[in-house]
Amino acid sequence: SRRKVDERDPKQVGAPMPGSLVTVAVKPGQKVRKGAPLLSIEAMKMETLLSAEADGVVKAVHAKPGDVIAVKDLLVEYE
């Protein structure tokens, strides 16, 4: 079981749906701008791209491609 996102913390990105993590486009220490791709999730043969909601620096990535994730699993944290 994975750590769950704290929905009150805007510096955490959680999984909006269950599925498989297909790609991770960021790494710790990387600066991202609002709208930049973070990762993509595949569910029921449809791929969903998660993008940065604000400018920031990636603090941690908590999953890797191929991981099976559940709703609200913590995926990325910002500093």
N, CA, C and O atoms as a MOPAC input file, in Angstrom:
PM7 MOZYME 1SCF
protein

 N      0.84200 1    -1.18400 1     0.00000 1
 C      0.00000 1     0.00000 1     0.00000 1
 C      0.88500 1     1.24400 1     0.00000 1
 O      1.90200 1     1.29600 1     0.69200 1
 N      0.49600 1     2.21500 1    -0.76400 1
 C      1.26500 1     3.45300 1    -0.91900 1
 C      0.73000 1     4.54900 1     0.00000 1
 O     -0.41100 1     4.51000 1     0.45900 1
 N      1.59200 1     5.51800 1     0.24800 1
 C      1.18500 1     6.70400 1     1.00600 1
 C      0.11700 1     7.44700 1     0.20700 1
 O      0.20400 1     7.54100 1    -1.01700 1
 N     -0.88100 1     7.96900 1     0.89800 1
 C     -1.96700 1     8.69600 1     0.24600 1
 C     -1.67500 1    10.19900 1     0.24600 1
 O     -0.96600 1    10.71300 1     1.11100 1
 N     -2.23100 1    10.87500 1    -0.73300 1
 C     -2.05000 1    12.31400 1    -0.87400 1
 C     -2.83900 1    13.04000 1     0.21600 1
 O     -3.93200 1    12.61400 1     0.59100 1
 N     -2.28000 1    14.13100 1     0.71700 1
 C     -2.99600 1    15.01800 1     1.63000 1
 C     -3.65800 1    16.06600 1     0.74100 1
 O     -2.98800 1    16.96500 1     0.23300 1
 N     -4.95500 1    15.95200 1     0.55400 1
 C     -5.66200 1    16.82500 1    -0.39100 1
 C     -5.63200 1    18.29300 1     0.02200 1
 O     -5.92500 1    19.16700 1    -0.79400 1
 N     -5.28500 1    18.57400 1     1.27000 1
 C     -5.19100 1    19.96900 1     1.71700 1
 C     -3.84300 1    20.57100 1     1.36800 1
 O     -3.66100 1    21.78200 1     1.49300 1
 N     -2.89200 1    19.74700 1     0.93100 1
 C     -1.54500 1    20.21500 1     0.61200 1
 C     -1.40600 1    20.40500 1    -0.90000 1
 O     -1.34300 1    19.42500 1    -1.64200 1
 N     -1.35800 1    21.65600 1    -1.36000 1
 C     -1.25900 1    21.90000 1    -2.80100 1
 C      0.08500 1    21.48400 1    -3.39800 1
 O      0.24600 1    21.49600 1    -4.61800 1
 N      1.05700 1    21.11200 1    -2.54700 1
 C      2.36800 1    20.69700 1    -3.03400 1
 C      2.45600 1    19.19000 1    -3.23700 1
 O      3.54300 1    18.65500 1    -3.45500 1
 N      1.31600 1    18.50200 1    -3.16700 1
 C      1.27500 1    17.06000 1    -3.40800 1
 C      0.35300 1    16.77500 1    -4.59000 1
 O     -0.70000 1    17.39500 1    -4.74000 1
 N      0.76900 1    15.82500 1    -5.42500 1
 C     -0.03100 1    15.40000 1    -6.57400 1
 C     -0.40800 1    13.94400 1    -6.35000 1
 O      0.45700 1    13.08600 1    -6.17400 1
 N     -1.71000 1    13.67600 1    -6.35900 1
 C     -2.20000 1    12.31700 1    -6.15500 1
 C     -2.83400 1    11.74800 1    -7.40500 1
 O     -3.14900 1    12.47500 1    -8.34700 1
 N     -3.01600 1    10.45000 1    -7.40100 1
 C     -3.64600 1     9.76800 1    -8.53200 1
 C     -5.14400 1    10.06500 1    -8.55700 1
 O     -5.83000 1     9.84700 1    -7.55800 1
 N     -5.66100 1    10.55900 1    -9.68000 1
 C     -7.09300 1    10.85000 1    -9.77100 1
 C     -7.93300 1     9.59800 1   -10.03500 1
 O     -9.15700 1     9.62500 1    -9.90800 1
 N     -7.26100 1     8.50100 1   -10.40400 1
 C     -7.95800 1     7.25900 1   -10.72500 1
 C     -7.00600 1     6.08800 1   -10.57000 1
 O     -5.79000 1     6.28400 1   -10.55500 1
 N     -7.52600 1     4.88600 1   -10.45600 1
 C     -6.63800 1     3.72400 1   -10.41700 1
 C     -6.14000 1     3.41400 1   -11.82500 1
 O     -6.79000 1     3.76100 1   -12.81100 1
 N     -5.00100 1     2.77100 1   -11.91100 1
 C     -4.45900 1     2.39600 1   -13.21000 1
 C     -3.00100 1     2.01800 1   -13.10300 1
 O     -2.50000 1     1.69000 1   -12.02700 1
 N     -2.32800 1     2.07000 1   -14.24000 1
 C     -0.88500 1     1.78900 1   -14.30100 1
 C     -0.15600 1     3.05900 1   -14.69500 1
 O     -0.59400 1     3.79800 1   -15.57700 1
 N      0.94200 1     3.29700 1   -14.04200 1
 C      1.74900 1     4.46100 1   -14.37500 1
 C      2.53900 1     4.13900 1   -15.64400 1
 O      3.30000 1     3.17200 1   -15.67900 1
 N      2.35500 1     4.94400 1   -16.67200 1
 C      2.98200 1     4.69000 1   -17.96600 1
 C      4.30600 1     5.44600 1   -18.10000 1
 O      5.33100 1     4.85700 1   -18.44200 1
 N      4.27800 1     6.74200 1   -17.83200 1
 C      5.48700 1     7.54800 1   -17.95600 1
 C      5.62600 1     8.48600 1   -16.77200 1
 O      4.63300 1     8.91700 1   -16.18400 1
 N      6.87200 1     8.79800 1   -16.42700 1
 C      7.18400 1     9.83300 1   -15.44300 1
 C      8.10800 1    10.80600 1   -16.15800 1
 O      9.20000 1    10.43700 1   -16.59000 1
 N      7.66000 1    12.06100 1   -16.28000 1
 C      8.40500 1    13.04900 1   -17.06400 1
 C      9.27300 1    13.96400 1   -16.20800 1
 O      9.94000 1    14.85100 1   -16.74100 1
 N      9.27600 1    13.76600 1   -14.88800 1
 C     10.04200 1    14.64000 1   -14.00000 1
 C     10.91200 1    13.82100 1   -13.05600 1
 O     10.71500 1    12.61900 1   -12.88000 1
 N     11.88400 1    14.50800 1   -12.45200 1
 C     12.74200 1    13.85800 1   -11.45500 1
 C     12.97600 1    14.84500 1   -10.31500 1
 O     12.80400 1    16.04900 1   -10.50500 1
 N     13.36400 1    14.36100 1    -9.13700 1
 C     13.61400 1    15.26000 1    -8.01000 1
 C     14.64400 1    16.33800 1    -8.36900 1
 O     15.65700 1    16.07000 1    -9.01600 1
 N     14.34900 1    17.56100 1    -7.92600 1
 C     15.22200 1    18.69600 1    -8.19600 1
 C     14.89500 1    19.44300 1    -9.46700 1
 O     15.42100 1    20.53100 1    -9.70300 1
 N     14.02900 1    18.87300 1   -10.29300 1
 C     13.67800 1    19.50100 1   -11.56700 1
 C     12.68300 1    20.63500 1   -11.35600 1
 O     11.71000 1    20.48500 1   -10.61700 1
 N     12.92900 1    21.77700 1   -12.01100 1
 C     11.98400 1    22.89100 1   -11.99300 1
 C     10.90800 1    22.62000 1   -13.03600 1
 O     11.19900 1    22.18500 1   -14.15000 1
 N      9.65600 1    22.88600 1   -12.65700 1
 C      8.54600 1    22.71900 1   -13.60100 1
 C      7.71300 1    23.99100 1   -13.62600 1
 O      7.60600 1    24.70500 1   -12.62800 1
 N      7.13100 1    24.25800 1   -14.77500 1
 C      6.24300 1    25.40900 1   -14.95500 1
 C      4.81000 1    24.89500 1   -14.99500 1
 O      4.56200 1    23.73600 1   -15.32600 1
 N      3.88900 1    25.75800 1   -14.65900 1
 C      2.47400 1    25.40400 1   -14.71300 1
 C      2.15600 1    24.85400 1   -16.09700 1
 O      2.50800 1    25.45500 1   -17.11200 1
 N      1.48300 1    23.70000 1   -16.12800 1
 C      1.10000 1    23.07100 1   -17.39000 1
 C      2.09100 1    22.03800 1   -17.90400 1
 O      1.79300 1    21.31300 1   -18.85200 1
 N      3.28100 1    21.96200 1   -17.28000 1
 C      4.29000 1    20.98900 1   -17.72000 1
 C      3.81600 1    19.56700 1   -17.39100 1
 O      3.22000 1    19.34800 1   -16.33600 1
 N      4.07300 1    18.60100 1   -18.28100 1
 C      3.66500 1    17.22100 1   -18.00000 1
 C      4.46700 1    16.63800 1   -16.83800 1
 O      5.68200 1    16.81800 1   -16.75900 1
 N      3.77500 1    15.93700 1   -15.93600 1
 C      4.41900 1    15.28000 1   -14.80700 1
 C      4.50000 1    13.77800 1   -15.03400 1
 O      5.56700 1    13.17600 1   -14.91500 1
 N      3.36100 1    13.18200 1   -15.36100 1
 C      3.30300 1    11.73100 1   -15.57100 1
 C      2.01000 1    11.37400 1   -16.27900 1
 O      1.10300 1    12.19800 1   -16.40200 1
 N      1.93900 1    10.13000 1   -16.74500 1
 C      0.70700 1     9.67200 1   -17.38100 1
 C      0.29700 1     8.33400 1   -16.78300 1
 O      1.12600 1     7.50100 1   -16.41600 1
 N     -1.02400 1     8.16500 1   -16.70100 1
 C     -1.63800 1     6.96700 1   -16.13300 1
 C     -2.52000 1     6.32700 1   -17.19100 1
 O     -3.26000 1     7.00900 1   -17.90000 1
 N     -2.43000 1     5.00600 1   -17.28800 1
 C     -3.30200 1     4.27800 1   -18.20900 1
 C     -4.34900 1     3.52300 1   -17.39400 1
 O     -4.02900 1     2.79700 1   -16.45300 1
 N     -5.60400 1     3.71600 1   -17.78400 1
 C     -6.71300 1     3.01300 1   -17.15000 1
 C     -7.72600 1     2.65600 1   -18.23800 1
 O     -8.16900 1     3.52100 1   -18.99300 1
 N     -8.07800 1     1.40000 1   -18.30900 1
 C     -9.05700 1     0.92000 1   -19.28800 1
 C     -8.67400 1     1.33600 1   -20.71200 1
 O     -9.52300 1     1.77000 1   -21.49100 1
 N     -7.40000 1     1.19900 1   -21.03700 1
 C     -6.83300 1     1.48600 1   -22.36000 1
 C     -6.91300 1     2.95700 1   -22.76200 1
 O     -6.78500 1     3.29400 1   -23.93900 1
 N     -7.12200 1     3.82500 1   -21.78100 1
 C     -7.10400 1     5.26900 1   -22.03600 1
 C     -5.98000 1     5.86600 1   -21.19800 1
 O     -5.82800 1     5.53900 1   -20.02100 1
 N     -5.20100 1     6.73900 1   -21.81000 1
 C     -4.07800 1     7.35400 1   -21.10800 1
 C     -4.44700 1     8.77700 1   -20.68400 1
 O     -4.98400 1     9.55300 1   -21.47300 1
 N     -4.15000 1     9.10300 1   -19.42800 1
 C     -4.43100 1    10.42600 1   -18.87600 1
 C     -3.11600 1    11.07000 1   -18.45200 1
 O     -2.32700 1    10.47200 1   -17.72100 1
 N     -2.89200 1    12.28800 1   -18.91800 1
 C     -1.68500 1    13.03600 1   -18.59400 1
 C     -1.97200 1    13.94500 1   -17.40200 1
 O     -2.95100 1    14.69200 1   -17.41000 1
 N     -1.12600 1    13.88300 1   -16.38600 1
 C     -1.22100 1    14.81100 1   -15.25700 1
 C     -0.17300 1    15.88900 1   -15.46200 1
 O      0.99300 1    15.59700 1   -15.72500 1
 N     -0.60100 1    17.14000 1   -15.33900 1
 C      0.28900 1    18.28500 1   -15.54800 1
 C      0.43800 1    19.07600 1   -14.26700 1
 O     -0.40200 1    18.99000 1   -13.37100 1
 N      1.50900 1    19.84600 1   -14.18100 1
 C      1.75000 1    20.69700 1   -13.02200 1
 C      0.67700 1    21.77700 1   -12.94300 1
 O      0.35800 1    22.42500 1   -13.94000 1
 N      0.13200 1    21.95900 1   -11.76000 1
 C     -0.90100 1    22.97800 1   -11.57100 1
 C     -0.30600 1    24.33600 1   -11.21300 1
 O     -1.00800 1    25.34800 1   -11.21400 1
 N      1.00800 1    24.35200 1   -10.90400 1
 C      1.69400 1    25.59900 1   -10.56200 1
 C      3.18900 1    25.43500 1   -10.83500 1
 O      3.67900 1    24.31600 1   -10.99000 1
 N      3.89800 1    26.54100 1   -10.89100 1
 C      5.35200 1    26.49200 1   -11.00100 1
 C      5.92600 1    25.91700 1    -9.70500 1
 O      5.35500 1    26.11600 1    -8.63400 1
 N      7.04300 1    25.21300 1    -9.79600 1
 C      7.66700 1    24.68100 1    -8.59100 1
 C      8.88200 1    23.84400 1    -8.89600 1
 O      9.33600 1    23.76900 1   -10.03800 1
 N      9.40900 1    23.21100 1    -7.85500 1
 C     10.54700 1    22.30300 1    -7.95900 1
 C     10.09800 1    20.95900 1    -7.41600 1
 O      9.52000 1    20.88500 1    -6.33100 1
 N     10.36000 1    19.90000 1    -8.16100 1
 C      9.95600 1    18.55600 1    -7.74300 1
 C     10.82200 1    18.13200 1    -6.56000 1
 O     12.04900 1    18.11700 1    -6.64800 1
 N     10.17300 1    17.78900 1    -5.46200 1
 C     10.87500 1    17.32700 1    -4.25500 1
 C     11.07900 1    15.81600 1    -4.30800 1
 O     12.15900 1    15.32000 1    -3.98700 1
 N     10.03200 1    15.07800 1    -4.71800 1
 C     10.10700 1    13.61500 1    -4.74300 1
 C      9.11000 1    13.05200 1    -5.73900 1
 O      8.04800 1    13.63000 1    -5.97100 1
 N      9.46500 1    11.91800 1    -6.32500 1
 C      8.57000 1    11.14500 1    -7.19100 1
 C      8.39000 1     9.79800 1    -6.49900 1
 O      9.36700 1     9.10200 1    -6.22400 1
 N      7.14500 1     9.43300 1    -6.22100 1
 C      6.85600 1     8.25200 1    -5.39700 1
 C      6.40700 1     7.02000 1    -6.18900 1
 O      5.93000 1     6.05100 1    -5.59800 1
 N      6.55100 1     7.04600 1    -7.49800 1
 C      6.15800 1     5.89500 1    -8.30800 1
 C      7.03200 1     5.85400 1    -9.55100 1
 O      7.67600 1     6.83700 1    -9.91500 1
 N      7.03800 1     4.68900 1   -10.19300 1
 C      7.83300 1     4.53700 1   -11.42000 1
 C      6.97500 1     3.86000 1   -12.48500 1
 O      5.97900 1     3.21300 1   -12.15900 1
 N      7.35200 1     4.00500 1   -13.75500 1
 C      6.58200 1     3.37300 1   -14.81400 1
 C      6.37200 1     1.88000 1   -14.54100 1
 O      7.28800 1     1.16600 1   -14.13300 1
 N      5.14700 1     1.44000 1   -14.77700 1
 C      4.78900 1     0.04000 1   -14.54900 1
 C      4.09800 1    -0.19100 1   -13.21900 1
 O      3.45200 1    -1.22200 1   -13.03300 1
 N      4.22200 1     0.76000 1   -12.28000 1
 C      3.56100 1     0.61300 1   -10.98400 1
 C      2.04600 1     0.66000 1   -11.14400 1
 O      1.52000 1     1.44300 1   -11.93500 1
 N      1.36100 1    -0.17400 1   -10.39800 1
 C     -0.10300 1    -0.13700 1   -10.33700 1
 C     -0.46000 1     0.78200 1    -9.18000 1
 O      0.01200 1     0.60400 1    -8.05800 1
 N     -1.30800 1     1.77600 1    -9.47300 1
 C     -1.65100 1     2.77400 1    -8.46900 1
 C     -3.15100 1     2.79900 1    -8.21400 1
 O     -3.95500 1     2.39200 1    -9.05300 1
 N     -3.50000 1     3.28800 1    -7.03100 1
 C     -4.90100 1     3.41300 1    -6.63200 1
 C     -5.25900 1     4.89400 1    -6.52100 1
 O     -4.38000 1     5.75700 1    -6.50600 1
 N     -6.53700 1     5.17200 1    -6.44400 1
 C     -7.01200 1     6.54300 1    -6.27900 1
 C     -6.38000 1     7.15500 1    -5.03500 1
 O     -6.30800 1     6.51300 1    -3.98700 1
 N     -5.92500 1     8.39500 1    -5.15600 1
 C     -5.34100 1     9.19500 1    -4.08700 1
 C     -3.95900 1     8.73000 1    -3.62000 1
 O     -3.46900 1     9.20200 1    -2.59400 1
 N     -3.32200 1     7.80800 1    -4.36200 1
 C     -1.93000 1     7.48500 1    -4.04500 1
 C     -1.07700 1     8.72200 1    -4.31400 1
 O     -1.28200 1     9.41500 1    -5.31100 1
 N     -0.12100 1     8.99900 1    -3.42800 1
 C      0.78600 1    10.12600 1    -3.60800 1
 C      1.78600 1     9.78300 1    -4.70700 1
 O      2.46400 1     8.75800 1    -4.64100 1
 N      1.87200 1    10.65100 1    -5.72400 1
 C      2.75500 1    10.39800 1    -6.85900 1
 C      3.94000 1    11.35300 1    -6.91400 1
 O      5.07300 1    10.92300 1    -7.13100 1
 N      3.68800 1    12.65100 1    -6.71700 1
 C      4.74000 1    13.66300 1    -6.83200 1
 C      4.55700 1    14.68300 1    -5.70600 1
 O      3.43400 1    15.03100 1    -5.34100 1
 N      5.69000 1    15.15500 1    -5.16200 1
 C      5.67000 1    16.23500 1    -4.17000 1
 C      6.53900 1    17.37500 1    -4.67800 1
 O      7.57500 1    17.15000 1    -5.30200 1
 N      6.10300 1    18.61100 1    -4.40300 1
 C      6.85300 1    19.82300 1    -4.73700 1
 C      7.50900 1    20.39300 1    -3.49900 1
 O      7.10500 1    20.10300 1    -2.37300 1
 N      8.54000 1    21.21800 1    -3.72300 1
 C      9.14900 1    21.98900 1    -2.62400 1
 C      8.55600 1    23.37900 1    -2.66200 1
 O      8.90700 1    24.22200 1    -1.83600 1

